[in-house]
Amino acid sequence: MSNKKGNLFPFVIIVIVLGMGIYKEFDFENFKFEKPALAIVYILTFLMSVFFLVKNFKENK
């Protein structure tokens, strides 16, 4: 039996850091990102990390 809980920890950290980065980059007064290209990279990486996090969570159940 292998313990796969260690595989989830890096994705949790990545999701938290990217979520904070996306939040800080968003301008709520104008509803735009300050740096759109960087925001796209952040959002894509955030979504991929959430996907792998959910996928690993479902496999461990």
PyMOL commands that set and color helices and strands:
alter all, ss='L'
color gray80, all
select helices_A, chain A and resi 5-25+36-60
alter helices_A, ss='H'
color red, helices_A
select strands_A, chain A and resi 26-27+32-33
alter strands_A, ss='S'
color yellow, strands_A
deselect
rebuild
show_as cartoon
